[in-house]
Amino acid sequence: MTTMIDERSTKITKPENPPPVEKLLDLVETTLEDDKAEQVVVIELTGKTEIADYLVVASGTSQRHVSAMSDHLHRSIKAAGVKSVAIEGHQQCDWVLLDAGDIIVHLFRPEVREFYNLEKIWTTPGDVPTSETATGASA
């Protein structure tokens, strides 16, 4: 855990504890489900990389839908206690990435998701995504 030094004094303070990764993952999945995300796929990254524990990939129906989902998800993650949530791609909303530390979320328009095919990159033959809660998703 990184310690932070308060600029007004020499006192070292530790940031509030973020929620456990399982609770955060549940929050991400619930928020995406509430926002009508399509083809939500959760890929466990443990043993594959140290950048995160989970990768969540989901689609929105339009740029506006992707924008709304990313806004809601960003607010929900911050409200849960994750203080630093990086967000990229919010200007165009074709592909938005939210980095919540242990969980990385990719939100796509369907044609952009199909082009980049992140699921294929992060899974190996025989891997089954941790969960798939999607409208019209294939198992």
N, C-alpha and C positions, 0 to 999 in steps of 0.2 A: 504494500500500500504506500502510496506517495504521501509525504507530509507536506503541508503548506505553511509558509511563514506569513503571518499577518504583517502587512506593510506598515501598520501603525505602531507596532511594537516588535520586540524580538521573541515574543511568545510563539511557540510552534503549536499550531492547531491541526487536528486531523479532520478531514471532511466527514460529513455524516455518512453512515454506512448505506450503500445502495441496497436495494432488495436482492435476495438470492437470485441466481440466474434462472432457476426454474419458475419463480414467481414472475420475473420480468418476461420470460418467454410466454407464460400464460397471459400476461397483460397484452403483449404484442399480438398474440393470436386472437384474443377476445376483441381488441380494438379493431383489428382488420376485419374480423367477422361482422362486427357491428357496422362497419363502413362499407359492407358489401364487396369486399375484395374478392377477386376471382383467382382460382388456382393457387391457393396459398400452400407453399411447400416449405417444410422445415428440414434443414439438413444439419446433422450433428457433425461438427468439425473436429471434435476431440480425436487426437491421434493423427490428424491430417495437417493441422497448422496450429500455431500458437496465437494467431491474430484474434481469434474469437472462439467461443464454444459452439455457437449456433449461427447459421445463415438462414434467413427467412426471405423467400422470394414470393412476390404476389403481383397480380395484375390489376389495373384499373381500366375502366372502359374508355376513358378519354383523358386528355391532359388535365382537365378540371377535376376529374375524379381522383387522379393520382395526386394532384395538388392538395385536395381536401383530405385524403387519407394521410399524406405526409404531415400536414399541419396537426391533425388530430393525434396521430401517433407520437409526434414530437412533444406535444403538450402532455400527453398521458405518461410518457416515459419520464419527462422532467418532474411531473407531479408525484411520481412514484419514488423520487429521491435520487435519480441519476442526474448529477449536476452538469456533466459535460456530455452533450449529445451533438455530435457533428452531423451536419446535413449538407449534401452536395446535390446539384442538379435541380434545385427547386425553381430556378428561373424558367427552364424549358418544360419541365415536368414530363419528359419522355421517359426518363430513368432517374429516379430519386434514390439516393443512398442515405440511410440513417445509421450512424455508428454509435451504438450505446455501450461500447466497451466489449462485453462478453457476447453481445448479440449484434449482428449486422443485418440490416433490413434493406432489401432492394425492391423498389416499387416501379413497375414498368407499364407502359402501354403495351398491349398484346403483340403488335408487330415488332416492337423493339426487343421485347423479351425473347421472342422466337429467334430473332437475328443473333443475339448474344448467347443464348442458351446456357446460362450459368449453371443450371442443374447438371448438365452433362460434364462441365468442367470440374465440379466439386463432388460428384459421385463416381464411384467405380462400379464396374459390372457386379451385380449381386447386391449392391447397396439399395436399401429401401429408405426413402425419406422418412424422418421421424413421424411426421403427420402430414396429412393432406386434407385440408378442409376447404373445399372449393365448390363454387357453383359451376357445374359442368366439368369438373375435373375427372380425369381418368385415373383409376387406381393401378 
